[in-house]
Amino acid sequence: MKSNKQHLHINQAGFSLVEILVGLVIGLLATLVIMQVFSVFEGQKRTTTGTADAQTNGSIALYSIANELQMAGYSLLPSTDSPLECTTLAFGATGISDISPVTITDGGAAAGASDSIVIRYGNTSSGGVPSLITATGLPGPLDVTIDNNLGCRVDDIAMIVNGSTCNLTRVTGPTDIANPPVVSAPPNLNTVSLQSAAGALVGSNVSCLGAWNVTLFRVNPNYDPTVPANSQAYLERSGAPSVADIVNIQAQYGISAIANSNQITQWVNASGATWAVPTVADRNRIKAIHIAVVARNGLLEKDNVTSACTTAKGTVSNGPCAWDDTNVDAAPAIDLSNDPDWQRYRYRVFETIIPLRNMIWSKDTL
């Protein structure tokens, strides 16, 4: 019997080696395109978010300085003998060395130079209202009798004003104005005890200024973009870091022609023989501060994204412009070239004019 052998033909299905290699190439190309698109969009996202951070930081920094500047000179209340007119001033053991409402220190013309601003004011709730001294040495040798002591507190800074001669001291009593108060019987409402009675004469005035605040704003004084340990830029407030990525501050005085005028006639840098250390008469001409705060996007770009600024006068600065300048009032230069990569960062400049309202209110007494 003849056997029938059935041969089964199996049809094989799948990819050949060539097809697999082609697929791998296409997949690699697609992955490369995706990664490039992702890289571009990620860079754009970081630029956008970094710029937003710079805008936020710059706004906060400018607000912080402006808010403090509005307090400059508070408690140096306008009066017939204004504390702002003191040409002879003794500070005693108060720890105070200056009562000028605001002082700008010019950073100079070197690359990376930044200005600093010192703001001074008291915090008394009475506003520094002067009280006439009607008697001295009663009941003790360091006690003065005044109209009313309710505007004073123990540990306040007190200013004794006698014409253009002023003496600063501290309030030490009575207990009725201590914190917390210990009321005498009967209440002592007309006496102030002083740490020093120098200048306390019958007919002179005494003003309680409260706690005396001195606030210093500057860019991190150790900032050096070429040194990794000091490469962090930030706004420093009285020695403490305040706002990140602030790389420069520029400020000018707005001055009037005479002290008893509030019309600003010129903007000047805090430099030179007159404005580096102004006299009392010149200081009382300062009515406003023009300030520019430069915030930086912390992202270091691959290419240069910032170019040198040319002002309206044709001055070229290695950084962004502060504000438009004129032949009369030159704008301060912002020079960021101490960082060799300064052009690879994006910057935002925030500038404003802050009137010194306490100086303005003192116009008629200056």
C-alpha positions, 0 to 999 in steps of 0.5 A: 500500500502506497503511503501518501506523505503530505508536505505542509507548507508553512507561510512565515510572517515578520520583518526582515533585517533591512525593515527593522533597520529602516524602522530604527532609523525612522524612530531615531529621527523622530526621537531626535526631532522630538528632543529638539522641539522639547529643548527649544520649548523648554528654553523658551519656557525657562526664558519666560519664567525667568523673565517673569521672576525678574519682573517680580523681583524688580517690582518687589525691590523697587516697592521696598525701597520706595515704601521706605523712602516715603518715611524718610525724615518722619518725626523731624516735624516742621516747626519754627526751629526745625530739626532739619535746620540744625547746623550744630548737632551733638548726638550724645550716647545715642548711637546715631551719627546722622539725621539726614532723611536720605543719603545716596552713596555714589558707586562710581564709574567702575564696571559693576558699580552700584549706588547705595541708599540710606534712609532715616526716620523715627517711628513715634506715634506723635509725629515728633511734635515739639514741646516747649521746655518751661522748667529744668532740674525739677524734680531731678537734675536731668528732668525737664518740664514740658507742656505734655509728655504723652508723645514720649516713651521711655527709650525714645530718641529725644531731640532738644532744639535751641535755634540751629543748635540741637542735642540728641539724647534718650528718654529715661522716664518717668515710669508713666511713659514706660512700656508697660507704664507704671502710673504715678500718683498723681500721674506725671504728665508734664515731666521727661527724664533725659539721659543727658540734659545738654542744651535743655534750656528754658524756652528751647523745644524737645521732640520725642522721635521714637526709635530711630530707624536707619535702613541701608539698601544696596546690592550684595557688597560681595557680589562678584560674578567671576567668583563662584562663591560670591556670584549670587546677586541680590538686594541687601536690606540693612545687611540681610538678603532681601530680593534675589537677582538684583544686580544694580541700583542707580539713584539721583537727588531731585533738587530745588533751587532753594530750600523753601521751594518744592519745584525740582530744577535739576537731577544730580548724582551724589558725587562731586564737591557739592552732592557727595557730602551736602551741607545742611543748606544743600541737603534741605534742597533735596525733594525727591529721589529718582531711582532705577533698579536692575533685575536679572533673569537668572538664565544664562543664554547660549548666545548674546541677548542683551546689547549695550545701551546708547542714551539719548545723549549718545553715551554708550553703556555696557548695560541697559539704560536707566532712563532718558537723559538730557543735556541738563540732567544726565542719566546715570550709567549702568555698567554690568561689564564686570561680568564677562557674560553680562550680554547672555542675560536678560534684564529688566529696569524698574525706575520711578521718582519718589517724592520725599514728602516729609521734606516737602511738608517742611518747605515753609520752615526751611 
